[in-house]
Amino acid sequence: MRDHNGQAVVVLADPLFNFHVARLSALANQYRIPAIFGFDTYVVAGGLMSYGASLYEMNRGAAGYVDRILKGTPPVSLPIQQPTRFELVVNAKTARALGVRIPQSILLRADRVIE
């Protein structure tokens, strides 16, 4: 990205990327490229911000499915579920280090701001 004058990056929520949370966050910061991620784990690891489905809620829903399957419900009879809770998380410390000003309107809407 740096070689092509990239100004920002969006890292999609994908198992391949999720395996490299700390590395991707560190590389974005090392090359001073603001990055938004799909899950808050990247922001906790130092990434700039994330917006995506709540991992807590998704795992809770999956646990409910496991419970129902173990109690005999055929998996084919379970409805498809879509995420209903999305979270915006901002790492203010990373923003300062990158020289990025996060608008107050974003900070007020954030579910969590990491200082």
Backbone bond lengths (Angstrom), bond angles and torsions (degrees), N, CA, C in turn:
res aa  C-N    CA-C-N  psi(-1)  N-CA   C-N-CA  omega(-1)  CA-C   N-CA-C  phi
1 M - - - 1.449 - - 1.518 111.12 -
2 R 1.288 115.90 -42.39 1.460 118.86 -178.10 1.522 110.29 -62.43
3 D 1.320 117.47 -38.84 1.462 121.18 -179.74 1.526 112.33 -66.93
4 H 1.333 116.69 -20.86 1.462 121.34 -178.98 1.530 111.58 -109.29
5 N 1.323 116.92 19.92 1.465 123.42 177.94 1.524 113.10 59.84
6 G 1.324 116.98 34.06 1.460 120.43 175.78 1.516 110.39 -63.51
7 Q 1.320 116.87 136.88 1.456 120.72 -178.18 1.511 113.08 -103.98
8 A 1.324 117.45 -16.79 1.466 121.91 179.08 1.521 107.79 -164.79
9 V 1.324 115.67 166.16 1.462 120.23 179.30 1.527 109.42 -142.97
10 V 1.325 114.72 145.42 1.458 121.81 172.59 1.527 106.12 -113.47
11 V 1.328 116.78 120.15 1.457 122.05 178.88 1.522 106.99 -100.73
12 L 1.322 116.14 113.86 1.457 121.14 -176.82 1.522 111.76 -70.09
13 A 1.307 115.18 153.79 1.466 120.78 176.13 1.527 107.43 -73.71
14 D 1.312 116.11 107.78 1.458 121.91 -175.82 1.529 107.91 -149.20
15 P 1.321 118.36 138.89 1.469 119.71 -179.26 1.533 113.43 -54.36
16 L 1.328 118.10 -35.56 1.457 120.79 178.52 1.522 110.88 -60.99
17 F 1.333 116.70 -46.28 1.456 120.53 179.75 1.522 111.45 -73.06
18 N 1.316 117.37 -36.57 1.467 121.17 -177.34 1.519 112.25 -62.30
19 F 1.308 116.72 -22.29 1.464 121.16 178.01 1.530 110.90 -72.55
20 H 1.340 117.37 -19.37 1.466 122.04 -174.29 1.530 111.83 -120.07
21 V 1.314 116.86 41.00 1.472 122.27 -175.79 1.529 111.91 -53.72
22 A 1.301 117.32 -57.37 1.469 120.98 -175.51 1.528 111.13 -64.63
23 R 1.313 116.98 -40.98 1.473 120.50 -177.90 1.529 111.49 -65.54
24 L 1.329 117.86 -45.23 1.461 120.44 -179.52 1.525 111.59 -65.13
25 S 1.324 116.36 -41.34 1.471 119.77 177.93 1.527 110.53 -63.44
26 A 1.325 116.20 -43.93 1.465 120.61 -179.10 1.530 111.61 -65.45
27 L 1.336 118.00 -40.95 1.462 120.47 179.73 1.525 111.75 -65.47
28 A 1.329 116.54 -42.34 1.465 119.79 178.02 1.523 110.00 -59.48
29 N 1.317 116.94 -42.66 1.473 120.71 -179.62 1.531 111.46 -71.14
30 Q 1.333 116.32 -39.64 1.465 120.50 179.96 1.528 111.03 -59.15
31 Y 1.324 116.12 -41.45 1.465 120.44 -178.90 1.528 112.41 -94.01
32 R 1.336 115.69 8.80 1.469 123.00 175.49 1.532 111.74 55.45
33 I 1.322 114.60 45.39 1.460 121.08 177.85 1.527 107.85 -110.48
34 P 1.319 118.49 113.22 1.468 120.36 177.20 1.536 109.64 -59.27
35 A 1.316 115.81 134.02 1.466 119.86 -176.96 1.522 110.62 -133.33
36 I 1.315 114.96 139.10 1.463 121.01 173.11 1.524 106.87 -114.39
37 F 1.320 114.31 138.63 1.459 121.29 -174.01 1.526 110.56 -120.45
38 G 1.328 115.77 167.56 1.455 121.12 -178.46 1.523 114.08 -84.35
39 F 1.336 117.12 -18.99 1.461 119.86 -177.55 1.526 110.96 -133.75
40 D 1.312 115.63 151.82 1.468 121.32 -177.51 1.520 113.77 -67.95
41 T 1.332 118.43 -18.23 1.466 120.23 -179.85 1.531 111.20 -59.19
42 Y 1.332 116.89 -32.34 1.462 120.88 177.43 1.529 110.96 -67.14
43 V 1.310 116.50 -38.71 1.465 121.00 -178.22 1.522 109.79 -70.46
44 V 1.306 116.73 -39.64 1.469 121.01 175.77 1.530 109.59 -61.32
45 A 1.357 116.51 -33.74 1.464 121.52 179.49 1.532 112.58 -81.46
46 G 1.344 117.55 1.22 1.453 120.72 176.47 1.509 115.46 115.42
47 G 1.330 118.44 -1.66 1.457 121.14 177.50 1.518 111.12 -66.76
48 L 1.326 117.21 163.38 1.456 121.67 -175.33 1.522 113.13 -71.46
49 M 1.326 117.42 -54.13 1.463 119.03 -178.66 1.509 110.29 -159.22
50 S 1.338 114.82 162.94 1.459 120.61 177.08 1.515 109.68 -140.82
51 Y 1.309 113.87 150.88 1.457 120.48 171.40 1.513 106.40 -144.00
52 G 1.310 115.32 121.04 1.455 118.86 -179.79 1.507 111.53 -178.82
53 A 1.305 113.91 -179.82 1.456 120.94 179.98 1.528 110.18 -61.16
54 S 1.316 115.37 145.81 1.463 121.34 178.80 1.525 109.54 -69.56
55 L 1.330 116.70 118.33 1.463 120.29 178.04 1.522 111.05 -62.15
56 Y 1.326 116.18 -37.40 1.461 120.37 178.81 1.526 110.40 -58.71
57 E 1.324 116.78 -49.43 1.465 120.99 -178.90 1.519 111.61 -66.13
58 M 1.333 117.54 -39.12 1.467 120.10 179.06 1.527 110.84 -64.83
59 N 1.332 116.92 -42.84 1.468 120.31 179.35 1.522 111.23 -67.90
60 R 1.313 115.80 -36.00 1.469 119.92 177.18 1.530 110.60 -63.45
61 G 1.328 116.74 -43.29 1.461 121.11 177.30 1.521 111.65 -63.84
62 A 1.333 116.86 -40.29 1.468 120.83 178.15 1.523 110.54 -64.02
63 A 1.317 116.82 -39.51 1.469 120.27 178.48 1.528 110.21 -63.06
64 G 1.322 116.41 -37.84 1.459 119.79 176.95 1.519 111.70 -63.36
65 Y 1.327 116.74 -38.93 1.462 120.51 177.05 1.525 111.06 -65.18
66 V 1.320 116.51 -44.27 1.468 120.51 178.63 1.520 109.81 -58.84
67 D 1.323 116.49 -44.26 1.464 121.31 178.76 1.521 110.87 -57.90
68 R 1.316 116.39 -47.14 1.468 120.38 -178.25 1.523 111.62 -66.22
69 I 1.322 117.48 -39.17 1.470 121.26 179.05 1.520 110.04 -66.20
70 L 1.335 117.27 -43.46 1.464 120.40 179.43 1.526 112.15 -65.17
71 K 1.333 116.38 -23.89 1.462 120.53 177.55 1.527 112.12 -89.34
72 G 1.349 116.71 5.05 1.455 119.76 172.86 1.517 117.10 108.41
73 T 1.311 119.12 -3.69 1.463 120.38 179.14 1.526 108.91 -69.89
74 P 1.322 117.88 126.88 1.466 119.32 177.62 1.543 110.07 -65.67
75 P 1.314 117.71 130.86 1.468 120.17 -178.55 1.530 113.30 -54.37
76 V 1.321 117.38 -34.55 1.461 120.37 -178.41 1.528 112.13 -64.22
77 S 1.324 116.94 -21.46 1.465 120.04 -178.42 1.540 112.78 -87.76
78 L 1.325 117.01 -7.41 1.459 120.19 -179.29 1.532 109.49 -81.44
79 P 1.326 116.80 135.54 1.471 119.42 -178.99 1.527 111.21 -71.88
80 I 1.313 114.90 153.19 1.457 120.47 173.65 1.520 107.66 -73.07
81 Q 1.312 115.96 133.97 1.462 120.22 179.91 1.522 110.29 -111.80
82 Q 1.307 115.47 143.78 1.457 122.76 174.75 1.527 108.01 -111.61
83 P 1.311 117.25 150.23 1.469 118.45 176.24 1.523 110.52 -59.39
84 T 1.315 115.52 143.10 1.461 120.28 178.55 1.530 111.92 -118.12
85 R 1.310 116.11 -13.92 1.471 119.96 179.94 1.520 108.99 -122.56
86 F 1.319 115.37 124.50 1.452 122.06 178.06 1.519 108.63 -117.09
87 E 1.336 115.37 147.20 1.461 120.48 -176.41 1.525 111.16 -124.05
88 L 1.309 115.07 138.90 1.461 122.78 172.21 1.522 106.58 -110.02
89 V 1.317 116.30 120.67 1.464 121.85 -179.10 1.528 107.95 -125.59
90 V 1.328 116.50 133.19 1.462 122.90 -177.59 1.525 109.11 -123.84
91 N 1.324 115.81 135.25 1.459 121.06 175.29 1.531 107.42 -101.53
92 A 1.318 116.60 98.72 1.465 122.07 -177.08 1.526 111.49 -65.83
93 K 1.314 117.37 -33.09 1.470 121.05 178.71 1.528 110.30 -63.77
94 T 1.328 116.59 -44.01 1.464 120.55 178.21 1.523 110.74 -66.02
95 A 1.328 117.02 -39.73 1.463 120.55 178.31 1.525 110.37 -58.28
96 R 1.322 116.66 -45.26 1.472 120.38 179.09 1.531 110.67 -62.29
97 A 1.344 116.18 -43.24 1.470 120.35 -178.97 1.530 111.41 -63.86
98 L 1.333 116.95 -33.32 1.467 121.05 -179.86 1.528 112.39 -86.57
99 G 1.324 116.54 -9.29 1.461 120.15 -176.63 1.520 112.66 73.60
100 V 1.331 115.89 28.33 1.465 121.66 180.00 1.518 108.76 -100.66
101 R 1.327 116.29 128.98 1.461 120.10 176.61 1.525 108.52 -94.66
102 I 1.323 115.57 117.56 1.468 121.31 177.39 1.530 107.20 -86.53
103 P 1.321 118.03 121.95 1.467 119.86 -179.83 1.529 111.81 -57.80
104 Q 1.300 115.79 144.82 1.464 121.71 179.89 1.525 110.93 -56.79
105 S 1.319 117.39 -35.84 1.467 120.53 -179.78 1.529 111.28 -61.72
106 I 1.330 117.45 -34.74 1.476 121.32 177.31 1.520 109.53 -71.82
107 L 1.324 116.96 -43.93 1.467 120.45 -179.86 1.523 111.29 -61.34
108 L 1.331 116.93 -37.07 1.465 120.37 179.65 1.531 111.81 -71.04
109 R 1.302 116.86 -30.43 1.468 120.78 179.71 1.521 113.10 -84.09
110 A 1.330 116.41 -16.74 1.469 120.20 -176.77 1.521 111.11 -63.23
111 D 1.314 115.18 140.71 1.460 120.81 173.96 1.521 110.54 -72.67
112 R 1.336 115.08 -28.47 1.460 119.96 -179.65 1.526 108.82 -154.51
113 V 1.329 115.53 138.52 1.459 122.05 175.16 1.523 106.81 -121.08
114 I 1.320 116.27 120.76 1.453 121.60 179.91 1.520 107.77 -92.70
115 E 1.339 116.18 124.00 1.466 121.62 -178.49 1.500 111.47 -94.57
